[in-house]
Amino acid sequence: MLGRLAIVVVYLLVAFAVVRVIQSNEKLERKILWILLVVLVPLLGMIIWALMGPGSPVARR
């Protein structure tokens, strides 16, 4: 039961990340790369996106 809940949470976080990437002001090519990263490697992709993606403190520099 807990495993299924974790999977649902991960899918919801992936969906949230994809929507945020689509709404960002990045170029289309970068959006596609971010979406592929988040979808193909969900946990690691979301961590990298949160740290380095559009709107992150690193991206603002």
N, C-alpha and C positions, 0 to 999 in steps of 0.2 A: 504494500500500500504506500509506504513512504517513498519507494523507488518511483512509482507512478507519479506521485505528487512532484518529485524532483524533476521528472521529465516534463511535466506540464509547465512547471515554473521556467525551465530552460526554454521551452518553446515560446512562452509568453515574452520572455526577455529578448529572444531573437526577433520576434515580431516587432517589439518596441524599438529595438536597435535598427531594424530595416526601415521602419517608418521614419525614425529620426534622420537616418542617412538620406532618404529620399527627400525630406524636407530641408536638408542643408543646402547651402549655397555653393557647394563643391561642383566641379565640372562633372559631366556625365561619366567620363571614363573613371574618375576617382570614385564616384558613387557605385559604379558597377564593381570595382575592385573591393570596396569596403563591404558591399552586400555579399559578394562571393566569400570573402573571408569569414564574415559573421555566420553565414549559412553552412559553409562546409566544415568549419572548425568552431562550433558554437561557443563553448566556454572560453577558449583561448582568444577567439576572434572578438568576442564582446569585451574582454579585458583589454586587448590591444586597442580596440575602437574607443573605449572609454578613456584610455590614457593618451592616445595619439590622434583620434579622429576629429572630425569637425566639431568645434565648440569646446574642445578640451584645453586645459591650460597650456599644454605643449604646442598645440596648433595655433594658439593666439600669439605666440612669440614672433 
